[in-house]
Every structure is written in C-alpha cells, then in structure tokens.
Amino acid sequence: MRISEAQKLIRDIYGKRDRRRGVDRTVIHLGEEVGELFRAIRDGDPSSLREEFADVFAWLLSVADLLGVDLEGAFISRYGKGCPKCGNIPCTCPEV
C-alpha cells in the first residue's frame, strides 16, 4: 500500500470524526500515541511495537489530511533524492 492509499483509507475511516474534533485535538491524540510508542520501545514488546507504530502512523496521516498535506508527496519531495542536507544516499553529513 502506498502512503497516499493509507492516507485515503484513514480519511475514509476517520475523516468525518477528525474534522469534527479539529486539528488541535487530533494532534493531542498523535502526541499520546507517540508516548505509547515510547513505552512500547522501552518495554520491548514486539506486538505492542507493531500496534503503536501503526497507531502513530494512522494519527500522523489524520493530522496531515486535516491540514491538506499529501504526506506521500511531502516525503518524496523532502527525501526522494537522498538526505535533504547533503543530498547523498547514504547520508554523509557529519554526525552530531
């Protein structure tokens, strides 16, 4: 499934709710899911990791959709030719 297809799927499933909830409250849900992902990473539970990554991705798609951002297009534009800073694949920027 392409990112654009995933974004459409999430829009079809949750778009009406997301629009009623609004951007601010939807972003809060995204933040909560990121926190749950951090806990799953800390706990090292593979099934929780899969679920939390999926949830974070779904909420990210929802926020992007509410703001009119084509997430697939944005990603390709930013990273499609390599590192946005050095332009290389793999990145050759100095490590911080």
Sequence and secondary structure as in RCSB ss.txt:
>XXXX:A:sequence
MRISEAQKLIRDIYGKRDRRRGVDRTVIHLGEEVGELFRAIRDGDPSSLREEFADVFAWLLSVADLLGVDLEGAF
ISRYGKGCPKCGNIPCTCPEV
>XXXX:A:secstr
  HHHHHHHHHHHHHHHHHHH HHHHHHHHHHHHHHHHHHHHHT HHHHHHHHHHHHHHHHHHHHHTT  HHHHH
HHHHTTS TTT  SS  S   
